[in-house]
Amino acid sequence: MPDGAGFKASQSRRDVPDAMEERLIVALDNRTVDSAFETVKKLDGMVSFFKIGFQLLFAKGVDGLISYLHQQDKKLFLDAKMFDVPETIRQAVKFSIERGATFLTVHGDEKIMRAAVEAKGNSKTKIFAITVLTSLDDEALRKMGYLLPAKELVKLRAEKAIECQCDGIIASADDDPDAIRTLVNGPHLLIATPGIRPLGMPHQDQKRVATPRQAIASGADYLVVGRPVVEAEDPRQAAHAIIEEMKSGNEDRERGRVIP
């Protein structure tokens, strides 16, 4: 782990918020748009960043949800995982920018990343490349025909993301965000980390997981958390507990402590 001074310099280069509350992205993995509205309202004043992915992307009423997030000055992480021919990607990215996406995901294919960055232009939307889903482990990748294990595939895609001038990547804490930046010489690379499970929670369909404390301590800039908050009996309390864990992880990181 870097010492405190090194961490702060690196963090500054990556333009990461100081407040942990701003680095928690709650994935609206709700079953309906109405329940997603309720989640956003319950977390008002505590969480300001929300992710909309495939679960709600095609649901009736999602346009209203996106508009509501903007009206309430919330940030939108549009997890579209775009994967198509470059011209289609260019047009889709432009539409996403018009919808006010703060973060937008595309597949970690070189032509797709280049098309997305080109379409982004000077907008404030940040392009994140998907590396390896946290639901996939080495065995799953092998069955899909990939020759590289997860960590090596993540490194390869991180290198390509930097070459294509993406703003960041999606990678698990198990991939070691700090190590990724060192390996690819990308101190500026933003890393958003899904597969977050508070201590004691079941992994469900996730294979490569970490606690909020572990993820922040290992160098994750943003944590993407869905079901542990959305499905909690008290979402606000669950989010608060995660933020407190993130703060502990940040203290560990600044002190150079390694969390098992």
Protein Blocks (a to p, Z undefined) as FASTA:
>chain_A
ZZfklmmmmmmmnopafblklmpccddfbfbfklmmmmmmmmgokaccdcddfklmmggh
klmmmmmmmmnopacdddfkpacdfklmmmmmmmmmmnopabdcddfbfklmmmmmmmnm
mafbdcdddfbdfkbcfklmmmnopabdfklmmmmmmmmmmmnopabdcddfklommlmm
mmnopaklccddehiacehiafkjafbdcdfklmmmnopabdcdfklmmmpmblmlmmmm
mmmmmmmmmmmmmnopacZZ
